[in-house]
Amino acid sequence: MKKILLFGLLSSFSIASNFCSEYNCGQFADRIIAQDSNSWSWNRYDRGSAVYNGDYRTLTNGKAFKVNYTYNNGRSGWALIKLTRYNDFNCIVFHDYPNTCRGIR
């Protein structure tokens, strides 16, 4: 029983570590943005352009990281990807709607 509890404590600690040091956040964001961009009316995402810019935040209920990307053949944008404390996708904030965190459409 104590080993299971200890394992749970170690797992919680590793969850608090920087997600982007363990996973390729650029590729992770690229998949999310590409999927979401299928619902965009005017803009077109330049697939494969998402690059993790080193901005990583630990939040009270999860974590977030920022990527830069391009759309419409080279126009610059950014996205903030928010994750739950268990590294599941929570919501995304785009540069053109900086006060709105929403799920993938």
C-alpha positions in Angstrom: 0.0 0.0 0.0 2.8 2.4 0.8 4.5 1.7 -2.5 1.3 2.6 -4.4 1.0 5.8 -2.4 4.6 6.7 -3.0 4.2 6.0 -6.7 1.2 8.3 -6.8 3.3 11.1 -5.1 6.1 10.7 -7.6 3.6 10.7 -10.5 2.1 14.0 -9.2 5.5 15.5 -9.0 6.4 14.6 -12.6 3.1 16.0 -13.8 4.2 19.4 -12.4 7.3 19.4 -14.5 7.6 21.2 -17.8 5.4 19.4 -20.3 7.5 20.8 -23.2 10.7 19.3 -21.9 9.1 15.9 -22.2 7.1 16.3 -25.4 7.5 18.3 -28.7 5.1 21.1 -28.0 5.5 22.5 -31.5 4.2 19.2 -33.0 1.5 18.9 -30.3 0.2 22.4 -31.1 0.5 21.9 -34.8 -2.0 19.0 -34.6 -4.4 21.0 -32.5 -4.2 24.1 -34.6 -4.5 22.1 -37.9 -7.6 20.4 -36.6 -9.2 23.6 -35.4 -8.3 25.5 -38.6 -10.7 23.3 -40.5 -13.4 25.5 -39.0 -11.8 28.8 -39.9 -13.8 31.0 -42.3 -11.2 33.4 -43.7 -7.7 32.4 -42.6 -5.8 29.3 -43.6 -3.2 27.7 -41.3 0.2 27.0 -42.7 0.5 23.4 -41.6 3.7 22.5 -39.9 4.5 26.1 -38.9 3.8 25.9 -35.1 7.0 26.5 -33.1 7.2 26.4 -29.3 8.7 29.7 -28.3 9.8 28.8 -24.7 6.9 30.4 -23.0 5.7 27.9 -20.4 3.4 28.6 -17.5 2.2 26.6 -14.5 -1.4 27.5 -13.7 -3.4 26.7 -10.5 -5.5 24.1 -12.4 -3.0 23.0 -15.1 -0.3 24.4 -17.4 0.0 26.4 -20.6 2.5 26.9 -23.3 2.7 29.3 -26.2 3.6 28.7 -29.8 4.2 31.0 -32.8 2.7 29.9 -36.1 1.9 31.3 -39.6 -1.2 31.4 -41.6 -2.3 32.8 -45.0 1.2 32.0 -46.5 3.4 33.7 -43.9 1.3 36.0 -41.7 2.4 35.7 -38.0 0.2 34.6 -35.2 0.5 32.9 -31.8 -1.6 30.4 -29.8 -1.6 29.6 -26.1 -2.4 26.0 -25.5 -3.8 25.2 -22.0 -3.6 21.7 -20.6 -5.2 20.1 -17.5 -2.9 19.1 -14.7 -2.9 15.6 -16.3 -1.6 16.9 -19.6 -4.9 16.7 -21.4 -5.8 19.4 -23.8 -8.1 22.0 -22.1 -8.5 24.9 -24.5 -6.7 27.2 -26.9 -6.3 31.0 -27.1 -5.5 32.6 -30.5 -3.8 35.9 -31.1 -6.8 37.4 -32.7 -9.1 36.5 -29.8 -6.7 36.9 -26.8 -9.4 36.9 -24.1 -11.2 33.7 -25.3 -10.0 30.2 -24.4 -12.1 27.7 -26.3 -12.1 24.0 -27.3 -11.3 22.8 -30.8 -14.1 23.4 -33.3 
